[in-house]
């Protein structure tokens, strides 16, 4: 039964990533593109975790944690660049 739930999760997250990709490409402004990129990062983290559950390994959880940290830093850097035009003061 858990296999069906994991497959449903893979399908749902893949559909969400396709919708985010559409928003990333057709976003009307850069703020929408940054939000779509951040949401794609969160969906990628969810895919890492689902794959780790499916395979039964813990390596993917560590990769998801590292990806979450990098995704947060890039989102903050993009927003700071849009607000001030410079990342490092």
C-alpha positions as a Markdown table, in Angstrom:
| # | Residue | x | y | z |
|---|---|---|---|---|
| 1 | Unk | 0.0 | 0.0 | 0.0 |
| 2 | Unk | 2.9 | 2.3 | 0.8 |
| 3 | Unk | 4.2 | 1.9 | -2.8 |
| 4 | Unk | 0.9 | 3.3 | -4.2 |
| 5 | Unk | 1.2 | 6.3 | -1.9 |
| 6 | Unk | 4.8 | 6.9 | -2.9 |
| 7 | Unk | 3.9 | 6.7 | -6.6 |
| 8 | Unk | 1.0 | 9.1 | -6.0 |
| 9 | Unk | 3.4 | 11.5 | -4.3 |
| 10 | Unk | 5.9 | 11.3 | -7.2 |
| 11 | Unk | 3.1 | 12.0 | -9.7 |
| 12 | Unk | 1.7 | 14.9 | -7.6 |
| 13 | Unk | 5.1 | 16.6 | -7.0 |
| 14 | Unk | 6.0 | 16.1 | -10.7 |
| 15 | Unk | 2.8 | 17.8 | -11.7 |
| 16 | Unk | 3.5 | 20.6 | -9.3 |
| 17 | Unk | 7.0 | 21.0 | -10.7 |
| 18 | Unk | 5.6 | 21.3 | -14.3 |
| 19 | Unk | 3.3 | 24.0 | -13.1 |
| 20 | Unk | 6.2 | 25.8 | -11.4 |
| 21 | Unk | 8.2 | 25.5 | -14.6 |
| 22 | Unk | 5.4 | 27.2 | -16.5 |
| 23 | Unk | 5.3 | 30.0 | -14.0 |
| 24 | Unk | 9.1 | 30.3 | -14.1 |
| 25 | Unk | 9.0 | 30.7 | -17.9 |
| 26 | Unk | 5.9 | 32.8 | -18.3 |
| 27 | Unk | 6.1 | 34.8 | -15.1 |
| 28 | Unk | 5.1 | 38.4 | -15.7 |
| 29 | Unk | 7.9 | 39.8 | -13.5 |
| 30 | Unk | 11.0 | 38.7 | -11.7 |
| 31 | Unk | 9.3 | 38.4 | -8.3 |
| 32 | Unk | 7.0 | 35.6 | -9.7 |
| 33 | Unk | 10.0 | 33.9 | -11.2 |
| 34 | Unk | 11.9 | 34.0 | -7.9 |
| 35 | Unk | 8.8 | 32.5 | -6.1 |
| 36 | Unk | 8.5 | 29.8 | -8.7 |
| 37 | Unk | 12.2 | 28.9 | -8.4 |
| 38 | Unk | 11.8 | 28.8 | -4.6 |
| 39 | Unk | 8.8 | 26.5 | -4.9 |
| 40 | Unk | 10.6 | 24.3 | -7.3 |
| 41 | Unk | 13.4 | 24.0 | -4.7 |
| 42 | Unk | 10.9 | 22.9 | -2.1 |
| 43 | Unk | 9.4 | 20.4 | -4.6 |
| 44 | Unk | 12.8 | 19.0 | -5.4 |
| 45 | Unk | 13.4 | 18.5 | -1.6 |
| 46 | Unk | 10.2 | 16.6 | -1.4 |
| 47 | Unk | 11.3 | 14.4 | -4.4 |
| 48 | Unk | 14.6 | 13.7 | -2.6 |
| 49 | Unk | 12.8 | 12.7 | 0.5 |
| 50 | Unk | 10.2 | 10.5 | -1.3 |
| 51 | Unk | 13.1 | 8.8 | -3.2 |
| 52 | Unk | 14.9 | 8.2 | 0.0 |
| 53 | Unk | 11.8 | 6.6 | 1.5 |
| 54 | Unk | 11.3 | 4.5 | -1.6 |
| 55 | Unk | 14.9 | 3.3 | -1.6 |
| 56 | Unk | 15.2 | 3.0 | 2.2 |
| 57 | Unk | 18.5 | 4.9 | 2.4 |
| 58 | Unk | 19.4 | 7.9 | 4.5 |
| 59 | Unk | 21.8 | 9.6 | 2.1 |
| 60 | Unk | 18.9 | 11.3 | 0.3 |
| 61 | Unk | 17.8 | 13.0 | 3.5 |
| 62 | Unk | 21.2 | 14.6 | 3.9 |
| 63 | Unk | 21.1 | 15.7 | 0.3 |
| 64 | Unk | 17.7 | 17.2 | 0.9 |
| 65 | Unk | 18.9 | 19.1 | 3.9 |
| 66 | Unk | 21.9 | 20.5 | 2.0 |
| 67 | Unk | 19.6 | 21.4 | -1.0 |
| 68 | Unk | 17.3 | 23.2 | 1.4 |
| 69 | Unk | 20.1 | 25.3 | 2.8 |
| 70 | Unk | 21.4 | 26.3 | -0.6 |
| 71 | Unk | 17.9 | 27.0 | -1.8 |
| 72 | Unk | 17.2 | 29.3 | 1.1 |
| 73 | Unk | 20.5 | 31.2 | 0.6 |
| 74 | Unk | 19.8 | 31.7 | -3.2 |
| 75 | Unk | 16.3 | 32.9 | -2.6 |
| 76 | Unk | 17.5 | 35.5 | 0.0 |
| 77 | Unk | 20.3 | 36.6 | -2.4 |
| 78 | Unk | 17.9 | 37.0 | -5.3 |
| 79 | Unk | 15.5 | 39.1 | -3.2 |
| 80 | Unk | 18.3 | 41.2 | -1.8 |
| 81 | Unk | 19.5 | 41.8 | -5.3 |
| 82 | Unk | 16.1 | 42.9 | -6.5 |
| 83 | Unk | 15.6 | 45.2 | -3.6 |
| 84 | Unk | 19.0 | 46.9 | -3.5 |
| 85 | Unk | 20.7 | 46.0 | -6.7 |
| 86 | Unk | 23.8 | 44.7 | -4.8 |
| 87 | Unk | 24.2 | 41.5 | -2.8 |
| 88 | Unk | 27.3 | 42.3 | -0.8 |
| 89 | Unk | 27.4 | 45.7 | 0.9 |
